[in-house]
């Protein structure tokens, strides 16, 4: 698929608001298998299949917001709740698991690999956030998990639709790790990803609570801090478990969970035998 020729923040918001969001092929396979097995087809099982895929998660939430019934007074963030409101069969018909990111980035192998790394990182962040929210006795831990999962949504979307520009950003940051992400993004893209994300979630009418939980400026709130620290840990550990930022992460996680930094480090120690399917182009 040829990358669209789009310039400027407003133009990107307009394009991404109209285009179909691609999903992981692996997710599509899991959903298709569930649909073929009526004994396993349920809102819970479909939600579990969606859980690791931030692209399909936001695609579902966006659809629900754009087709909200007048009688709907509460905002919906949790995927299973969204499926129950929409109906499982309606989900398959109205929010199909197509196109696939692998098709969208056909011929762009380097960009596909980087996108899959971001998606894997988001999934790991969501797992950290869920586990810590449960430890903090947050009854609505799934909301915190989804906030971490979607934290870097704008980055994911631009890897799909502006792969060459995103590779330039990535290369510049690899060449000089002291460069601030915001400055590099503005140099290459003409805007930064945080501003794009804020405009997208406002344009899409995503739930206010989700916007608040994704906003790093609200870290005084434990739930936001939980999601933010989970995203930071996933990002830094993706560089290797000897990354210089990790000791500070352990200290902050310890403060959040009210445990020593050493205990926080042991809590998130990597399982060396756990390979990640998302890191491979399927």
C-alpha positions, 0 to 999 in steps of 0.5 A: 500500500502506498503511503498517503501524501499528507502534510500537517496535523489537521490533515492527518487527523482528518485522514486517520478519522476516515481511514479504517484501522488495521489490526494484527493478522494473528488477532483476525485468525483468533477471532475467525477460529472463535466464530467457527466454534459456537461452543467457544463464541462468547463476549468474554472469549472475543474480548480476550482475543482483542485484549492484546491488540491495541489497534482493534481495541481502539477500532471497537471503541471508536465505532461504539462512540460514533454509533452511540445510542441516545439512551446510552448515558455512560461511557464505555472503555472495557472491551467486554462491556462494549461487546455486550452493548454492541452484540458479538455478531454485530461486532463481527459485521460492523468492526471486521478484523481487516485490513491487517497491518501486514497488508498495510505495510506490505513491502515495508519490512523495516517499518512493519518490524518496528510497528510490531515492536511498538504493539508488543511494547503496548501489550506488555505495558497493559499487562504491567498496568493491570497487575499493578492496578489489581495490587492496588485494589482497583476494582476497575483495573481493566480501564487502567490496562486499556489506558496503557495499551492505547498510550502510544496510539498515534505512534502505531497509526503513523507507523502504518501510514507514514512508515518512511517518515517514522523510520527517519524519526527512528534513525535520528534517535538511534544516531543521537540518543540525547535527542528529545522525541518531541523535537525529532518528530516535529523536525520530520513530521512537522508536529509531535505525536502527543499533539496528534493523539490528543486531537485524534481522541477528541475528534473520535469522541473517545471516553473522557475517562480514557483520555484522563488515564492516558494523560501523563500530566495527571500522574498525581492520580494513582491510576494514571501513574500506574498506566504511565509507569507501566508504559515507561517500564515497557519502553525502557526494558525494550532497549534491554534489561540493562537500560540506564533508566530502569533503576529509576523505574523500579524506584517509582514502581516501588513508591506506587506499590509501597514496596522497596525498589529491589522488590519492584525489580524482582516483580517485573524480572523478565521471563527469558523463556517467554518469546513474543509472537508479535515481534515477528511479521506473521 
